[in-house]
Amino acid sequence: MAKLIAILNVVAWSGFWAFGYLALASGSEAGTNTVIAILLAALGGAAGMWAYFWLIRHSEMTGYAKPRNRAVIEDETAL
């Protein structure tokens, strides 16, 4: 499953950069093509972020990567 998510990560970020460039490079006369490119770039960026964060969590849970230092609040009255 992790390999499938890693492939999705690469494809999603590639789509983000490709369609993002098309959206920025298209002239003002492109109209609906620009909107479609923006939507596809946003979709690629969102899928890429989701896959990247999933891979980070998975690598920390499996022990491949060292977990980040996170603050743990043990007593709620200390807030």
N, C-alpha and C positions, 0 to 999 in steps of 0.2 A: 504494500500500500504506500509506503514511504517513497518508493521509486516512482510510482504513478503521480504522487503529489509533486515530486521534484520535477518531473516532466511538465506537469501543468504549470508549475512556477516559471519555468523557462519559456514556455509558449505564451503564457499570459503577459510576462514582462516584454517579450518580443512584440506582441500585439500592441501593448501600451506605447512602446517607443515608435513603432511603425505608424500606427494610426495617429499618434500625437504629432508626429512630424507632418503627416498628410494634412492634419487639421491646421497646423501652423503655416504650412507652405501654400495651402490653397488660397487663391485670391478671394476677393470679396464677391466675385461673380459666381463662385461655386455654390453658394446658398445651402441647399439641402445636403450636398455632399460633405460640407464642413460640419454640419450638425451630426450626421451619421458618423463621421470620423471621430468627433469629440465623444459621442456616446460609446463607440467601440473602444476608444482609448481609456475612457473611465471604467468600462467593464474590465478591460485587461489589467488596469491598475488595481482595481478592487480584488480581482481574482489572484493577482500576483501577491498582494499584501496578505490576503487570507492564507495562501499556500506558504508564503515565507514564515508567517507566524506559526502555522501548524508545524512546519519543519523544525522551527526552533523549539517548540514545546516537546515534540517527539524526540529530538536529539537530547534534550535535557532529561526526559523520563527514561530513556534507554541507557543513559550513562555515556553516550558518545561525546557530549559536550558537558563542561562543568556548569552546574546551575548558577545563575546570577545571584549576586548578593541582594536579597530583598529584606526590607524591614518587616519584622513580624510583631504586631501589637498583641501582647498577651493579656493586658488588662485594659478594658474599655474605659475605665475611669481615668487613665493616664492621658487621655485626649484633652 
